Amino acid sequence: MKPWIALIAMAVAANSHANPNLNEQTDGNAASIEAMTPLTLTDVFALEYAAEPQISPDGRQVVYERRSYDVMSDASRSNLWQLNIDGSAHQPLLSGAVQYRQPRFSPDGERLAYLSSVEGSTQLYVRWLTSGNTARIADLTASPSSLSWSPDGHWLAFSMFTPAKPSRLAIDMPQPPKGADWADSATYIDSVRYRSDGGGYHKSGQRQIYIVPSDGGTPTQLTSGDYPHGGGLVWSADSSQIIFAGDRHSDWQMRSRQGDIFTVDITTKKISALTNHSGVESSPALSPNGKLVAYLQLPDSNMSHVNPTVFVMNVDGSDKRELTPTLDRPINKIQWSDNGKSIYLSFVDHGTTKVALVTLKGKLTTLDVELGGQSLGRPYASGDFTAADGKVVFTGADSHSPADLSVVNTRGKIKQLTQLNQDLWRQRSVAPVQSLELKSSVDGRAIDAWVALPPNFDATKRYPLILEIHGGPHAAYGANFSMEVQLMAAQGYVVVWANPRGSSSYGSEFANLIHHNYPSEDYNDLMDVVDVVQAKGYIDEEQLFVTGGSGGGTLTAWIVGKTDRFRAAVVAKPVINWMSFTLTADMYPYFSQYWMSAKPWTIADHLWQHSPLSLVGNVTTPTMLLTGEVDYRTPISETEQYYQALQLNHVDTAMVRIPGASHGITARPSNLMQKVAYILAWFDKYSEQ
């Protein structure tokens, strides 16, 4: 294996989209194995995947977001493509160098609303599908979201950030002399939630709900006040009201796990609450006959992890009924069936996103489909679906490719509709992925894990191993496509990832085994995973490496404080000190209420016992830290503490700071490339050549 740092510069200068003349060389078939080469960093810009599928009201067509990466702007790009439900006539609808996203069919199917930056800022547009004519519907001052057509087709609803007068404290400052160069004015902050990861420091204001005539006009603001509005906008059947999720409590900033469903009258602007559960109600969906509202309810159990459940109620908020009391899995989305007798839902089970149908009597039937392919960096569970006319269109994927569109009909027959990365896979070899079966040495619980083998793997040889650990910690990996894993395997590493205790998709009890106890025996589960892979006989036991991000970075730092079996480690965006983390992270009300048993300064000893910094005196493993400089979820001050502690102890260490990057380091494709390049360069530095 060769150092990868030099490849960063190569990636900036190159764009490895597939050869447009490839079919002339392969007569339509896959290239021979000999002609294929392993994936490289620049192949990140060749990846595409499907998102936001929408079925036309007549059930005949699908419009979706075709997402890719632009090598020149170093950003993601979304265009709108269309195809028939049988996969034919696949063609661009709105395509170019700018963004086209959030397609929404009008109720009669004759128009399509969407968002685009074609004129600079993101604006709302409507396209008349028969003529192809397009109109900008309003002149908006901020980016809209949550588009929703009224049933009569006359209105479009959306939410949009609306500025408010900032809080100020009057001070008596003298005027500077003419020509003087004084410092900029200070920023005065007095709100609980004053910054967010990826959003930076907040401006004064909130997202409010608006409506605008669907043929264009002046937007009307329906909500106001210092409350978060605009979650999941749904119209009443008579187009007189909008149903939405939010929190209109005066103390909403401290209420991390509270929220209700409301209605707002579009004429009077009167707001009424439909729910009052203890917890969060979200994702309202109106039944086809307009009489029932389905929604997700996340109870407030004071546990660090809890799964939502599906409820239905009458449109006036009466007769609330729980439909999925025993599912106990993360539920991502709900949608009514056409006949209004059941509800589609997607949920994550054992690291795989699935689709099920639940009747109004609570009978749950799981469809034989698997969603995924929308988390390109690491192998997290993901995926989206939409249903109409008895068919379900979904983003199907496996461990070898990002999301393509597939459709399943009422008979359960599945047909893949797109092959967005076929040109790339004709030229690149992909690491095969296998599942592993093991029991935890702690208590015999089953632990799911997966291993990616290098291309042209030979079981008689010995390979270096990378243990890759997911974040969360309440999240789930699966047998899902991961460019980071594939790039590591392409350089000759066996890569293993797992769902130790604390992971979601196995039930609340399994996830809460680490409640107020993290890290703990999840360390043992991960070591068991490494042991199982080593026992297969193809691992060089002197060439073990470990890395992870966020919660995985925390566990990586914990691991090197507990064992010296790993030759080198990369700790990405970690929590190192629970006390300092809680008082600097953006979501500090949530972390202090649900991840801790009391205010952090009252349980300092307990927090210290679970802080990787408490074990830093044991560390001898060469350890690199990698964090975005504007990460407000696990602030870079956590990284700096650990780096300086390791330096004081004369441990080989390095710190990689990603300029302008938040917690989602890989939001820009070149940062994904840098991340992998630095990880492999660090491991190569300490490997046996």
Secondary structure per residue as TSV (DSSP state, phi and psi in degrees):
chain	resnum	aa	ss	phi	psi
A	1	M	-	360.0	142.9
A	2	K	-	-110.5	149.9
A	3	P	-	-56.4	146.5
A	4	W	-	-104.9	-4.2
A	5	I	H	-57.2	-40.2
A	6	A	H	-63.6	-22.8
A	7	L	H	-72.3	-19.3
A	8	I	H	-61.1	-48.0
A	9	A	H	-63.2	-37.5
A	10	M	H	-62.4	-37.6
A	11	A	H	-64.8	-37.5
A	12	V	H	-65.7	-34.0
A	13	A	H	-89.0	-11.6
A	14	A	-	-121.4	154.8
A	15	N	-	-136.7	112.3
A	16	S	-	-101.3	42.2
A	17	H	-	-57.7	151.3
A	18	A	-	-61.1	151.7
A	19	N	-	-63.2	119.6
A	20	P	T	-64.9	-17.7
A	21	N	T	-97.8	16.0
A	22	L	H	-60.3	-40.0
A	23	N	H	-59.6	-29.6
A	24	E	H	-67.4	-22.9
A	25	Q	H	-94.2	-20.6
A	26	T	H	-118.1	5.2
A	27	D	T	42.7	39.3
A	28	G	T	87.1	-8.4
A	29	N	S	-101.8	165.3
A	30	A	-	-63.3	145.6
A	31	A	-	-66.2	157.8
A	32	S	-	-65.5	155.2
A	33	I	G	-57.9	-37.1
A	34	E	G	-63.8	-29.6
A	35	A	G	-82.2	-12.2
A	36	M	-	-83.5	151.8
A	37	T	E	-126.9	157.9
A	38	P	E	-64.8	159.6
A	39	L	-	-63.1	146.2
A	40	T	-	-123.4	169.8
A	41	L	G	-56.3	-42.0
A	42	T	G	-69.2	-13.9
A	43	D	G	-66.9	-14.1
A	44	V	G	-54.4	-38.3
A	45	F	G	-77.3	-5.4
A	46	A	G	-95.0	-10.6
A	47	L	-	-75.3	144.1
A	48	E	E	-137.0	154.3
A	49	Y	E	-154.0	160.0
A	50	A	E	-95.1	146.7
A	51	A	E	-152.4	163.5
A	52	E	E	50.4	50.3
A	53	P	E	-66.8	140.9
A	54	Q	E	-134.3	126.5
A	55	I	E	-93.6	135.7
A	56	S	-	-64.2	153.4
A	57	P	T	-55.4	-29.1
A	58	D	T	-85.0	0.0
A	59	G	S	75.0	11.2
A	60	R	S	-98.5	-25.0
A	61	Q	E	-128.8	158.6
A	62	V	E	-128.0	132.4
A	63	V	E	-114.4	138.6
A	64	Y	E	-148.2	164.5
A	65	E	E	-85.9	123.2
A	66	R	E	-99.9	107.8
A	67	R	E	-101.9	142.2
A	68	S	E	-152.5	-175.2
A	69	Y	E	-117.8	137.1
A	70	D	E	-96.7	117.5
A	71	V	T	-68.1	-25.4
A	72	M	T	-83.5	-40.0
A	73	S	T	-91.9	-9.0
A	74	D	T	54.2	48.8
A	75	A	E	-148.4	163.1
A	76	S	E	-75.2	152.4
A	77	R	E	-131.5	136.8
A	78	S	E	-124.4	122.7
A	79	N	E	-119.2	161.0
A	80	L	E	-102.6	127.1
A	81	W	E	-122.1	159.0
A	82	Q	E	-134.8	157.2
A	83	L	E	-160.7	160.5
A	84	N	E	-74.0	159.4
A	85	I	T	-64.5	-17.8
A	86	D	T	-91.6	2.9
A	87	G	S	95.2	-6.1
A	88	S	-	-82.9	167.8
A	89	A	S	55.5	43.5
A	90	H	-	-75.4	118.5
A	91	Q	E	-157.3	159.2
A	92	P	E	-70.8	143.4
A	93	L	E	-104.9	-50.5
A	94	L	E	-139.8	110.7
A	95	S	-	-140.8	147.9
A	96	G	S	163.5	-166.1
A	97	A	S	-78.1	-10.2
A	98	V	S	-100.5	-179.9
A	99	Q	-	-91.1	135.8
A	100	Y	E	-131.1	121.0
A	101	R	E	-153.8	175.2
A	102	Q	E	51.3	57.6
A	103	P	E	-68.5	139.1
A	104	R	E	-142.8	117.2
A	105	F	E	-70.2	142.2
A	106	S	-	-69.1	159.7
A	107	P	T	-56.1	-33.1
A	108	D	T	-88.2	-3.2
A	109	G	S	77.2	4.3
A	110	E	S	-89.2	-14.6
A	111	R	E	-131.8	160.3
A	112	L	E	-134.0	119.4
A	113	A	E	-88.6	148.1
A	114	Y	E	-162.0	168.2
A	115	L	E	-109.2	144.8
A	116	S	E	-153.3	152.4
A	117	S	-	-104.8	23.8
A	118	V	T	-60.7	-26.6
A	119	E	T	-107.3	19.7
A	120	G	S	111.4	-89.9
A	121	S	S	-76.6	159.0
A	122	T	-	-71.6	125.2
A	123	Q	E	-131.5	168.1
A	124	L	E	-98.6	129.8
A	125	Y	E	-129.4	158.2
A	126	V	E	-129.6	135.0
A	127	R	E	-113.3	127.5
A	128	W	E	-82.6	112.5
A	129	L	T	-69.1	-32.0
A	130	T	T	-71.1	-45.7
A	131	S	T	-88.0	-23.4
A	132	G	-	82.1	3.0
A	133	N	-	-73.1	144.0
A	134	T	E	-129.2	140.6
A	135	A	E	-131.1	139.3
A	136	R	E	-78.1	125.2
A	137	I	-	-85.2	-29.1
A	138	A	-	-156.7	164.1
A	139	D	-	-102.4	98.6
A	140	L	-	-98.9	144.8
A	141	T	S	-90.6	-10.7
A	142	A	S	-147.2	168.7
A	143	S	-	-72.5	124.1
A	144	P	E	-81.5	165.2
A	145	S	E	-154.7	176.0
A	146	S	E	56.8	48.8
A	147	L	E	-61.7	140.7
A	148	S	E	-153.7	125.9
A	149	W	E	-81.3	142.0
A	150	S	-	-73.2	149.1
A	151	P	T	-57.4	-30.8
A	152	D	T	-83.8	-2.1
A	153	G	S	77.5	3.8
A	154	H	S	-85.8	-20.8
A	155	W	E	-131.0	154.8
A	156	L	E	-122.5	131.9
A	157	A	E	-105.0	150.2
A	158	F	E	-159.6	164.9
A	159	S	E	-111.3	152.5
A	160	M	E	-156.1	139.5
A	161	F	E	-62.4	131.9
A	162	T	E	-125.0	117.4
A	163	P	E	-63.7	152.7
A	164	A	-	-131.1	163.8
A	165	K	-	-65.0	123.8
A	166	P	-	-69.9	152.2
A	167	S	-	-71.7	137.5
A	168	R	-	-136.3	152.2
A	169	L	-	-116.9	118.4
A	170	A	-	-68.2	127.4
A	171	I	-	-127.6	151.3
A	172	D	-	-100.2	91.5
A	173	M	-	-99.2	132.3
A	174	P	-	-69.2	155.6
A	175	Q	-	-78.0	137.8
A	176	P	-	-69.6	150.7
A	177	P	-	-60.5	153.3
A	178	K	T	-57.0	127.6
A	179	G	T	87.2	-3.7
A	180	A	-	-74.6	149.4
A	181	D	-	-113.2	83.1
A	182	W	-	-88.0	164.6
A	183	A	-	-66.4	157.1
A	184	D	-	-63.1	157.8
A	185	S	-	-64.2	143.7
A	186	A	-	-70.4	157.0
A	187	T	-	-98.1	127.4
A	188	Y	-	-99.8	124.8
A	189	I	-	-126.6	130.4
A	190	D	-	-138.7	14.1
A	191	S	-	-95.5	155.1
A	192	V	S	-68.9	-48.2
A	193	R	-	-101.0	93.9
A	194	Y	-	-108.2	-10.8
A	195	R	E	-153.6	158.1
A	196	S	E	-143.5	146.9
A	197	D	T	-63.9	130.8
A	198	G	T	84.0	-18.1
A	199	G	T	-110.1	-12.5
A	200	G	E	72.3	-159.4
A	201	Y	E	-76.1	132.2
A	202	H	-	-75.0	140.6
A	203	K	-	-83.5	157.7
A	204	S	S	-70.9	126.5
A	205	G	E	144.5	178.3
A	206	Q	E	-145.0	163.2
A	207	R	E	-73.9	127.9
A	208	Q	E	-118.7	163.3
A	209	I	E	-98.0	136.1
A	210	Y	E	-130.6	159.1
A	211	I	E	-129.5	154.0
A	212	V	E	-146.9	143.5
A	213	P	E	-56.7	139.3
A	214	S	T	-70.7	-13.6
A	215	D	T	-102.1	14.2
A	216	G	-	105.5	149.2
A	217	G	-	158.6	-162.9
A	218	T	-	-93.7	126.9
A	219	P	-	-64.0	144.7
A	220	T	E	-110.5	123.9
A	221	Q	E	-82.2	126.0
A	222	L	-	-99.2	-30.9
A	223	T	-	-116.2	161.3
A	224	S	-	-155.0	175.7
A	225	G	S	97.8	165.4
A	226	D	S	-86.2	67.1
A	227	Y	S	-136.4	147.7
A	228	P	-	-77.9	120.4
A	229	H	-	-120.1	170.6
A	230	G	-	100.0	12.6
A	231	G	E	-81.7	121.2
A	232	G	E	57.4	69.5
A	233	L	E	-73.5	128.2
A	234	V	E	-136.3	135.6
A	235	W	E	-88.0	149.2
A	236	S	-	-71.3	162.2
A	237	A	T	-62.4	-30.9
A	238	D	T	-92.9	9.7
A	239	S	S	62.5	23.2
A	240	S	S	-99.9	-17.9
A	241	Q	E	-137.7	158.3
A	242	I	E	-119.4	131.4
A	243	I	E	-96.8	133.7
A	244	F	E	-149.5	163.8
A	245	A	E	-107.6	144.7
A	246	G	E	-177.6	-171.7
A	247	D	-	-136.7	108.3
A	248	R	-	-104.9	25.8
A	249	H	-	-83.1	143.2
A	250	S	T	-62.1	-25.2
A	251	D	T	-104.2	32.7
A	252	W	G	-60.3	-29.0
A	253	Q	G	-65.0	-26.3
A	254	M	G	-97.3	-4.9
A	255	R	-	-96.9	85.5
A	256	S	T	-74.1	-23.8
A	257	R	T	-131.4	53.1
A	258	Q	-	-140.6	148.3
A	259	G	B	170.4	155.9
A	260	D	E	-133.6	175.7
A	261	I	E	-108.5	134.4
A	262	F	E	-128.0	167.3
A	263	T	E	-122.3	149.3
A	264	V	E	-130.0	129.0
A	265	D	E	-77.4	129.0
A	266	I	T	-74.8	-13.8
A	267	T	T	-96.4	-52.0
A	268	T	T	-88.8	-17.2
A	269	K	-	65.3	17.0
A	270	K	-	-71.1	133.5
A	271	I	E	-109.4	131.5
A	272	S	E	-128.9	142.5
A	273	A	E	-87.1	135.0
A	274	L	-	-100.0	-24.2
A	275	T	-	-129.1	159.1
A	276	N	-	-151.4	32.7
A	277	H	-	-62.9	161.4
A	278	S	S	-86.4	104.5
A	279	G	E	141.9	-158.5
A	280	V	E	-113.0	124.2
A	281	E	E	-104.1	134.2
A	282	S	E	-151.0	176.3
A	283	S	E	54.3	50.6
A	284	P	E	-63.3	143.1
A	285	A	E	-142.3	129.1
A	286	L	E	-90.6	136.9
A	287	S	-	-67.6	157.0
A	288	P	T	-56.8	-32.0
A	289	N	T	-87.6	0.4
A	290	G	S	76.0	9.8
A	291	K	S	-98.9	-20.9
A	292	L	E	-125.3	150.6
A	293	V	E	-120.6	123.5
A	294	A	E	-94.6	150.8
A	295	Y	E	-160.2	165.9
A	296	L	E	-98.4	139.1
A	297	Q	E	-124.4	121.6
A	298	L	E	-107.1	106.2
A	299	P	E	-69.8	153.2
A	300	D	-	-98.6	91.4
A	301	S	-	-98.4	0.4
A	302	N	S	67.0	9.3
A	303	M	S	-90.5	156.4
A	304	S	S	-69.6	-24.8
A	305	H	-	-130.4	136.4
A	306	V	-	-148.1	144.1
A	307	N	-	-99.3	144.9
A	308	P	-	-78.3	167.9
A	309	T	E	-136.3	158.9
A	310	V	E	-90.7	129.5
A	311	F	E	-119.4	157.8
A	312	V	E	-130.4	152.1
A	313	M	E	-148.4	164.1
A	314	N	E	-67.0	157.8
A	315	V	T	-64.2	-16.4
A	316	D	T	-93.0	4.5
A	317	G	S	93.3	-2.0
A	318	S	-	-87.1	165.3
A	319	D	S	54.6	60.8
A	320	K	-	-77.8	132.2
A	321	R	E	-134.7	135.0
A	322	E	E	-89.5	130.8
A	323	L	S	-103.0	-24.4
A	324	T	-	-127.8	56.5
A	325	P	T	-66.7	-21.3
A	326	T	T	-110.1	3.9
A	327	L	T	-66.6	-48.1
A	328	D	-	52.3	50.1
A	329	R	S	-140.1	154.0
A	330	P	-	-62.2	125.0
A	331	I	E	-106.5	129.0
A	332	N	E	-100.2	-34.1
A	333	K	E	-156.0	147.8
A	334	I	E	-131.5	150.7
A	335	Q	E	-155.6	135.7
A	336	W	E	-69.6	147.1
A	337	S	-	-74.2	162.2
A	338	D	T	-60.2	-35.0
A	339	N	T	-86.3	-4.3
A	340	G	S	72.7	10.5
A	341	K	S	-95.3	-9.2
A	342	S	E	-154.3	172.7
A	343	I	E	-132.6	129.1
A	344	Y	E	-78.9	145.3
A	345	L	E	-148.2	149.3
A	346	S	E	-109.1	141.3
A	347	F	E	-146.9	160.3
A	348	V	E	-106.5	124.5
A	349	D	E	-131.6	119.6
A	350	H	T	52.5	41.5
A	351	G	T	82.7	2.7
A	352	T	E	-119.7	133.3
A	353	T	E	-86.4	125.9
A	354	K	E	-122.0	167.5
A	355	V	E	-120.7	137.2
A	356	A	E	-134.5	167.7
A	357	L	E	-126.1	123.9
A	358	V	E	-116.6	131.4
A	359	T	E	-79.6	168.3
A	360	L	T	-69.2	-9.5
A	361	K	T	-97.3	0.3
A	362	G	-	94.0	9.6
A	363	K	-	-80.1	123.3
A	364	L	E	-106.6	127.0
A	365	T	E	-124.2	122.5
A	366	T	E	-91.4	129.9
A	367	L	E	-77.5	154.4
A	368	D	E	-88.0	61.0
A	369	V	E	-135.4	153.2
A	370	E	E	-128.2	127.9
A	371	L	E	-97.0	159.6
A	372	G	-	166.1	-161.3
A	373	G	-	79.4	12.6
A	374	Q	-	-112.3	6.7
A	375	S	-	-115.9	89.1
A	376	L	-	-74.2	-28.6
A	377	G	S	-70.3	-67.5
A	378	R	S	-116.5	163.3
A	379	P	-	-81.7	50.8
A	380	Y	B	-73.9	151.6
A	381	A	-	-64.6	141.4
A	382	S	-	-160.6	-171.8
A	383	G	-	125.2	158.9
A	384	D	-	-142.4	161.1
A	385	F	E	-150.9	164.5
A	386	T	E	-148.1	152.1
A	387	A	E	-132.4	143.8
A	388	A	E	-168.8	147.7
A	389	D	T	55.2	35.1
A	390	G	T	75.9	5.1
A	391	K	E	-114.9	150.1
A	392	V	E	-120.9	119.1
A	393	V	E	-98.7	130.9
A	394	F	E	-143.1	159.6
A	395	T	E	-87.4	94.3
A	396	G	E	-90.8	146.1
A	397	A	E	-159.3	171.2
A	398	D	E	-141.3	-165.8
A	399	S	T	-73.0	-8.9
A	400	H	T	-106.7	-4.3
A	401	S	E	-160.3	148.5
A	402	P	E	-66.7	-177.8
A	403	A	E	-67.6	130.5
A	404	D	E	-115.2	162.1
A	405	L	E	-85.3	137.2
A	406	S	E	-134.7	162.9
A	407	V	E	-132.2	141.1
A	408	V	E	-121.9	132.9
A	409	N	-	-96.6	-176.7
A	410	T	T	-64.1	-21.1
A	411	R	T	-89.1	0.9
A	412	G	-	85.5	6.9
A	413	K	-	-80.3	130.1
A	414	I	E	-105.9	135.6
A	415	K	E	-130.9	127.9
A	416	Q	E	-78.6	131.5
A	417	L	-	-98.2	-29.3
A	418	T	-	-130.6	159.9
A	419	Q	-	-139.6	73.3
A	420	L	T	-70.1	-23.9
A	421	N	T	-114.0	16.9
A	422	Q	H	-59.6	-36.4
A	423	D	H	-64.0	-38.4
A	424	L	H	-70.3	-43.1
A	425	W	H	-69.6	-16.1
A	426	R	T	-72.2	-15.3
A	427	Q	T	-115.4	-17.0
A	428	R	E	-119.1	139.9
A	429	S	E	-84.7	142.4
A	430	V	-	-116.4	139.0
A	431	A	-	-66.9	127.1
A	432	P	-	-70.0	145.9
A	433	V	E	-117.1	133.4
A	434	Q	E	-123.2	149.4
A	435	S	E	-89.6	153.0
A	436	L	E	-120.4	144.2
A	437	E	E	-113.7	129.6
A	438	L	E	-156.6	162.4
A	439	K	E	-115.7	141.3
A	440	S	-	-67.5	136.4
A	441	S	T	-71.1	-12.7
A	442	V	T	-75.8	-50.3
A	443	D	T	-146.0	11.2
A	444	G	-	78.3	7.5
A	445	R	-	-67.7	145.8
A	446	A	E	-70.7	134.7
A	447	I	E	-122.3	125.7
A	448	D	E	-85.6	138.8
A	449	A	E	-150.7	161.6
A	450	W	E	-140.1	151.5
A	451	V	E	-133.8	134.1
A	452	A	E	-104.0	131.2
A	453	L	-	-103.0	143.8
A	454	P	-	-60.2	149.5
A	455	P	T	-54.4	144.5
A	456	N	T	60.1	35.8
A	457	F	-	-57.8	138.8
A	458	D	-	-127.4	109.9
A	459	A	T	-64.3	-13.2
A	460	T	T	-84.9	-8.5
A	461	K	S	-98.2	171.9
A	462	R	-	-113.9	129.7
A	463	Y	E	-119.1	150.8
A	464	P	E	-71.2	152.9
A	465	L	E	-119.8	136.4
A	466	I	E	-114.9	123.3
A	467	L	E	-90.9	119.1
A	468	E	E	-111.6	124.7
A	469	I	E	-114.1	132.8
A	470	H	-	-78.2	161.3
A	471	G	-	-90.5	-159.6
A	472	G	S	123.9	-89.2
A	473	P	S	-73.7	-11.7
A	474	H	S	-85.3	78.3
A	475	A	-	-146.8	179.0
A	476	A	-	-143.5	128.9
A	477	Y	B	-87.2	169.5
A	478	G	-	-161.5	-170.5
A	479	A	S	-81.3	58.9
A	480	N	-	-110.5	154.6
A	481	F	-	-61.8	137.2
A	482	S	-	-143.7	116.4
A	483	M	H	-66.1	-35.9
A	484	E	H	-63.1	-46.1
A	485	V	H	-62.3	-44.3
A	486	Q	H	-62.8	-39.9
A	487	L	H	-67.9	-35.6
A	488	M	H	-66.1	-45.5
A	489	A	H	-64.6	-34.6
A	490	A	H	-62.3	-23.0
A	491	Q	T	-96.6	17.8
A	492	G	T	95.1	8.7
A	493	Y	-	-93.9	142.0
A	494	V	E	-83.0	129.8
A	495	V	E	-117.5	131.6
A	496	V	E	-124.9	140.0
A	497	W	E	-138.7	156.9
A	498	A	E	-152.7	169.7
A	499	N	E	-116.7	84.3
A	500	P	-	-70.3	173.4
A	501	R	T	-53.5	143.9
A	502	G	T	101.6	-21.2
A	503	S	-	-69.4	150.3
A	504	S	S	-83.4	174.5
A	505	S	S	82.6	9.6
A	506	Y	S	-124.0	10.3
A	507	G	-	102.6	154.3
A	508	S	H	-64.1	-35.0
A	509	E	H	-62.6	-44.4
A	510	F	H	-64.4	-43.1
A	511	A	H	-64.6	-38.4
A	512	N	G	-87.2	10.6
A	513	L	G	-63.0	-19.5
A	514	I	G	-106.9	13.8
A	515	H	T	-60.6	120.5
A	516	H	T	55.8	24.8
A	517	N	-	-150.0	55.5
A	518	Y	-	-138.7	130.2
A	519	P	S	-71.1	158.4
A	520	S	S	-158.1	-116.4
A	521	E	T	-73.0	-5.4
A	522	D	H	-61.9	-29.6
A	523	Y	H	-58.1	-47.1
A	524	N	H	-62.2	-40.0
A	525	D	H	-60.1	-43.0
A	526	L	H	-67.5	-38.3
A	527	M	H	-66.1	-34.8
A	528	D	H	-62.4	-38.4
A	529	V	H	-61.8	-46.2
A	530	V	H	-61.7	-40.8
A	531	D	H	-61.4	-41.2
A	532	V	H	-65.2	-41.4
A	533	V	H	-67.6	-42.2
A	534	Q	H	-58.9	-37.7
A	535	A	T	-66.3	-13.9
A	536	K	T	-74.0	-14.7
A	537	G	S	92.5	-2.6
A	538	Y	-	-109.8	13.8
A	539	I	E	-106.1	133.6
A	540	D	E	-78.3	107.3
A	541	E	E	-65.8	-13.6
A	542	E	E	-92.5	1.7
A	543	Q	E	-126.8	59.1
A	544	L	E	-104.3	134.9
A	545	F	E	-132.9	156.7
A	546	V	E	-142.6	141.2
A	547	T	E	-154.0	161.6
A	548	G	E	-177.3	160.6
A	549	G	E	-122.1	146.4
A	550	S	T	61.8	-119.4
A	551	G	H	-58.4	-31.2
A	552	G	H	-69.2	-31.0
A	553	G	H	-69.1	-39.0
A	554	T	H	-59.5	-46.3
A	555	L	H	-67.1	-34.9
A	556	T	H	-63.2	-44.7
A	557	A	H	-64.5	-36.6
A	558	W	H	-64.2	-42.5
A	559	I	H	-61.5	-47.6
A	560	V	H	-70.9	-15.8
A	561	G	H	-83.3	-14.2
A	562	K	H	-105.9	-23.4
A	563	T	-	-149.9	153.7
A	564	D	-	-111.2	21.7
A	565	R	-	-73.0	-17.9
A	566	F	-	-94.2	137.9
A	567	R	S	-73.8	-32.5
A	568	A	E	-159.0	159.9
A	569	A	E	-140.0	149.8
A	570	V	E	-124.6	117.4
A	571	V	E	-101.9	109.7
A	572	A	E	-102.1	130.6
A	573	K	S	38.3	61.8
A	574	P	-	-92.3	167.9
A	575	V	-	-98.0	125.0
A	576	I	-	-109.8	-34.3
A	577	N	-	-136.1	108.8
A	578	W	H	-62.6	-30.7
A	579	M	H	-66.2	-53.5
A	580	S	H	-68.1	-34.6
A	581	F	H	-59.5	-50.2
A	582	T	H	-61.3	-31.2
A	583	L	T	-96.7	8.9
A	584	T	T	-130.4	-17.1
A	585	A	S	-73.0	154.2
A	586	D	T	-66.6	-32.9
A	587	M	T	-98.5	39.9
A	588	Y	H	-61.5	-31.7
A	589	P	H	-61.8	-41.4
A	590	Y	H	-67.2	-50.3
A	591	F	H	-60.5	-41.1
A	592	S	H	-71.6	-24.6
A	593	Q	H	-90.6	-33.8
A	594	Y	H	-114.0	-25.5
A	595	W	S	-94.6	-7.9
A	596	M	S	-133.6	149.4
A	597	S	S	-80.8	-13.9
A	598	A	S	-163.0	179.0
A	599	K	-	-56.6	140.2
A	600	P	G	-57.5	-34.7
A	601	W	G	-74.1	-11.0
A	602	T	G	-93.5	-11.1
A	603	I	S	-128.6	39.1
A	604	A	H	-58.6	-40.0
A	605	D	H	-63.6	-43.6
A	606	H	H	-62.8	-44.8
A	607	L	H	-63.9	-38.8
A	608	W	H	-64.1	-37.0
A	609	Q	H	-65.0	-21.7
A	610	H	T	-109.3	10.4
A	611	S	-	-93.9	127.4
A	612	P	G	-54.7	-26.9
A	613	L	G	-62.6	-26.9
A	614	S	G	-67.1	-19.9
A	615	L	G	-103.4	4.8
A	616	V	G	-62.1	-26.8
A	617	G	G	-66.0	-17.1
A	618	N	G	-89.0	-13.1
A	619	V	-	-75.6	127.7
A	620	T	-	-123.2	-10.6
A	621	T	S	-71.1	128.3
A	622	P	-	-55.4	124.1
A	623	T	E	-131.8	123.6
A	624	M	E	-103.8	142.1
A	625	L	E	-111.8	142.8
A	626	L	E	-142.1	116.4
A	627	T	E	-150.1	147.8
A	628	G	E	-72.0	142.6
A	629	E	T	-72.7	-19.7
A	630	V	T	-116.6	39.8
A	631	D	-	-79.4	114.9
A	632	Y	T	-104.3	-1.2
A	633	R	T	-84.5	-53.2
A	634	T	T	-121.5	82.8
A	635	P	T	-53.6	150.5
A	636	I	H	-63.4	-14.7
A	637	S	H	-62.3	-28.7
A	638	E	H	-64.0	-46.3
A	639	T	H	-60.9	-44.0
A	640	E	H	-64.3	-37.3
A	641	Q	H	-59.4	-46.9
A	642	Y	H	-69.5	-41.1
A	643	Y	H	-59.1	-46.5
A	644	Q	H	-69.5	-35.9
A	645	A	H	-64.0	-43.0
A	646	L	H	-64.2	-39.5
A	647	Q	H	-63.3	-42.2
A	648	L	H	-61.2	-29.6
A	649	N	T	-94.0	8.7
A	650	H	T	60.0	33.6
A	651	V	-	-87.4	138.5
A	652	D	-	-60.1	119.7
A	653	T	E	-150.1	158.9
A	654	A	E	-148.8	155.2
A	655	M	E	-125.0	125.1
A	656	V	E	-109.3	118.8
A	657	R	E	-108.4	122.8
A	658	I	E	-94.6	109.2
A	659	P	T	-61.2	135.0
A	660	G	T	72.2	1.2
A	661	A	-	-92.3	137.7
A	662	S	-	-92.1	-160.8
A	663	H	S	-60.1	-34.7
A	664	G	-	-81.5	74.8
A	665	I	G	-52.2	-40.2
A	666	T	G	-88.5	17.7
A	667	A	G	-58.9	-34.8
A	668	R	S	-97.8	131.3
A	669	P	H	-58.2	-35.9
A	670	S	H	-65.6	-27.4
A	671	N	H	-72.4	-34.1
A	672	L	H	-60.3	-43.6
A	673	M	H	-63.4	-45.2
A	674	Q	H	-61.0	-42.9
A	675	K	H	-57.4	-52.2
A	676	V	H	-64.3	-41.0
A	677	A	H	-61.3	-44.4
A	678	Y	H	-67.2	-40.1
A	679	I	H	-59.5	-48.8
A	680	L	H	-70.0	-35.1
A	681	A	H	-64.0	-40.4
A	682	W	H	-66.0	-43.4
A	683	F	H	-66.5	-40.0
A	684	D	H	-61.3	-36.7
A	685	K	H	-60.4	-32.8
A	686	Y	T	-108.9	9.8
A	687	S	S	-86.2	161.1
A	688	E	-	-84.7	113.3
A	689	Q	-	-76.8	360.0
